[in-house]
Amino acid sequence: MKLPSQSRWAPALLVALGTTGACDSSEDDLVRALGDPVLDAFELRLRGQDAARYEKVLLGMGQVEVTSFGEPVRFEPSPNARAMDLSDTNHAHLLGRFFLPRYVKQVDITVRLDDVGAFKEDSLAGLVNAQAGTIQFSTTRGALEQRSRVVIHLHLKDSLFEFRGGKTLLPSTSIAH
């Protein structure tokens, strides 16, 4: 008679040992034992609006922070977000993806743009001072689940102001899910 190898018994033994104290374990212990909880991915995008007077508005993403009740949420930036032409109002540029555990119901998002961008309108071209280009908002899981993304609409007509031969960006935005 051939005996089963120990490797076949190991999983059953681990399950049996793990369940002996199940009544005393908390949900945190279960999460630690199983590893990361199930994560849902959501896209974060940026789209230029009201750009009729501009041939080009080039901005780059500096940094994105996604948090839930002060705790960081995993965010993976898109390499293409370093150079975006927001005068193309038919395209919402992918800033990146963030990953929420199922129990997270609300997130706070902060997007900081690069300090300097560029613009071209008619025969005038120059730099955009985007140091004040920080966009902050909160959203809920329910809103995110509608389309698995959130889109920041940057209203260029109301966001770019003449300043010392260039433009200064003071973001005027709306959020769409």
N, C-alpha and C positions, 0 to 999 in steps of 0.2 A: 504494500500500500504506500502510495506516495503522499507525503505531507505537503500542504500548501506552503509556499515560501513566506518568510516573515514580511516581505514587502506588501503582500496581499492583505495581511492582518493589520498593518500599521494604520491605514486610514480608519478602519472600523474602531480600533483601539483609541485613536485620537478623538473620534466623535464621542465614544463612550466616556472617556475621561473628561471631555469638554462639557458634557451635559450633566455630570454628577452634581455640580454646584450651580446649575442654571437658575435655580430659584433665588440665589443670592446675588447674581450678577446684575449689573445695571446696563442701560443701553450704551453708555460710554465704553464699558468693557467689551460689549459685543462689537461696536464699531472698531475698537482697537484690534480685536481678534480677527475680524474679517478684512481689515485694511480700510482703504478709502471707501466712503459710501458711493452710491451711484451718483454720477455727475451728469448734469445736462449742460450742453454747450449752447451758447448764445453769441451772436455776432454783434459787434459794435461798429457802426459805420458813420461817415461824415459826408455830407452832401452840400455843395454850394447852392444858394438860392439867390434870386434877384441879381444876376450877374450881367445883365444886358450891356452895361457900359464897359465891361472889361473883356479884353481879348484873352488875358491870362491872369490868374491869381494863384501863385504857387506857395503852398504852405506845407509844413511837415509836422508830423506828430512828434512831440517831445517825450511825454511820459503819460501813462494811463494808470490810475489806481482804481480798483474795484474793491469795495469793502461791504461787509454785512455786520452791522452793529459794532463797527470799529475793527473787526477782524478781516485780514486780507483774503481776497478771493483770487484764485489762480487766473491770470490773464496771459495770453500768448499773443504778442504783437505781430502784425503783418509787416514783412519787410518792405512792402510797397507803400506803406503809410509814411515813409520818410520824405516822399516827394509827390504831392498831390496837386493837380490842377483843378481848383474848385470853380473855375469859370465854366467847366463842363457840367452843367446842371442836370444832365441826363444820367449821371453816374454817381452812385453813393460809394465812396471809397471805403474799403475794409480797413479799419484800424486794428482789428484783432478779434480774438474770441475769448470769452470768459466762461468759467465752468462752475456751476452752482450745484452743491449737494441738494438733494430733494427737500430737505427740511428748511432751506433758506427761502424766505418769502419776500424779502426786500433787499435791494442793494443800493449803495451810493456810488456814483461814478464821477471821477474827476479826470478830465482830459486837459493836459497842458500841451500847447503847441510849441514848436521851435521858436526861439526868440526872434528870428529874422526870416522873412519870406520875400517874395517879389511880385510885382504887378506890371501889367501893360494895358493901357487904355489909349485909344486913338494914337497920337504920336508921342505920348508920354509913357515912360517906363521908370521904375524905381524900386526901392526897398519898402517892405512892410515891417514896421516895428510891431512884433506880436508878443512882446514880453507880458502884456496883460491878457494874452490869449488863453485864459483858463476857463473851462466850461465845467460846471458842476450841476448835477441833478440826481434825483432818486427815482427809482422805478420798482415796480412789484413783479413778482414771478408771474402773476396772472397776465399782466400786460405783455411781458416778454414771451410768454407761451403762445400768444396770438400768431406770431410769424417767426419766432426764434431769433429775432434781432431787434435792435433799437437803432434808429437813425437820427443823428443830430443834424438838423438843417441850419446851416450858418447863413444868415441873411446878409449878403455882402453889401448891398445898398445901405443898410443900416449899421454896418459893422466897421467899415473902412472910412477913416477921416483924414483929410489933408493935414500934414504936419511936417514942417521943415523940409520941403522938397520930396517928401515921400508920403507914406500912409501909416497911420496907426490903427491897429486892430483892437476894437473893443467889442467883443462878440455879442451879437444879438441872435438868439437861437430859438428854435422850437424843436420839440422832441416827438418823433413818430415811432410807432411800434408796428 
